Amino acid sequence: MFLDEEYAFSVHESVLVKFGLTKGMTLEDWSVDDMVYEDEIQKAFNRALHYLGFRMRSEHEVKQKLVELKYGEAVIMEAIVKLRNLGFLNDKTFSKALLETQKNTSGQGPRAIQQRLQQKGIDKDLQEKVLNEYSESEQLEVARKMAEKEARRNRTESPQQKERRIQNSLLRKGYSYDIIKDALSSIEFEIDEEEWDEVTTSIGEKAWRRYSSRYSGNELHQRVKRSMYQKGIPFDKIDMFIEQKELEEND
């Protein structure tokens, strides 16, 4: 755009069409201001579209991005309304998609998903409505799958260690204690005598290596016993391990 034969500013072609601009057209000050404002809205809209091109976003995320890009509040709101009306922004659709993604790809529970929705600036009422679609039976099914997956890891844990680890993992993923209790009830934690020997030796040797460089004699034995007991090894197996180590020391 040229005013008085000098370059003044540029506008998007949509603004050109909207205002019916033609060469040599006389412009009033108010119409110039309107064009500049409309052009800012169009630029903000285009930047938001580019931002949305990478993945779905919430309205809050788009607003924050436009704030970072230094657009004014009024311009941002106009761009947001335009995006919403054209179907590019929909917090309900976004929230449902986030729920499905977190549930199916990460095995997240409702509390963790609610935290994610809150971080994305989703309204509390909408959070509740979306999370109501995550039924307890579905939560239990997902939690069981996660528990079974965790149970297959690390064969050198005691049953107590394994159960505690799975419980903590499900807590971090946002499940309630009741769901976790039901999920754990489907896991077989008992191990046979041969597995107990393997677990006892693995845990005992780690404890022995940790303390033997600093302690000896009875102090070493007591610290190893305490460490092994805290990891779920029964006293009789701890005593057998210590006796074996004493024999090795005497040899």
C-alpha positions, 0 to 999 in steps of 0.5 A: 500500500502506498499513501501519497506515493510513498510506501506505507504498509502491506496487507494480506490479499484477503484484506485487499478483497474485503475492502475492495481496494483499487489503484488510486482509491482515496482512503480515510484515516479510519479505513486505514486503521481498520485495514491494518487491524484486519491485516493483523488478525489475518496474520495471527490467524495464519501463524496459528494455522501453521502452529496447528499444522504440527499437531492438535492444540488447545485454545489455551496453547494457541493463545499462548503462542500468539502472545509469544509472537507479540500479537495484541489481545484483541487481535488474538481473540478475533483470530481464535474466534475465526479458527473456532468457527472454521473448525480448526480449534475445538477443545472438546475434540482436542480433549477426547483425542488427548484422552485416547492417546494417553490411555492407549499409547501410555496406559495413563490413568484418569488422574494423570490425564486430568493433569495433562488436560489442566496443563493444556488449559482445558476448562474444569467442567470439560475435563470432568465430562471427558474423563467421565467417558473413561469408565472404571472397567476400562481403567481396570483393563488398561491398568491390568495390561500395564501391571502384566507388562511390568511383572514380566520385567526384572526376574531378580526381584523379590515378590514384595519388590515387584508388587511395590514397583508395579503399585508405584508405577500405576500410582504415577500413571494416575490410577486410584488405589482401588483400581491398582488393588484389583489390577494387582490381584490378577498378577501371580507374585509367588515364585518357586524355590529355584527362583527364590535362590536366584533372587536371594543371591542376586539381591544379597550379592548387590548388598554385600558389594555395597557394604563390604568396602566400608564395613566388616564382621558383624556390622557388615552382616547386619547391614546386609541383612537389613538391606535384604529384608527391606527388599522382601527376602525372608529371614531364613533365606537371608541367614542361609546367604550370610552363612554362605558368605561367612564360609567363603570368608573363612576359606 
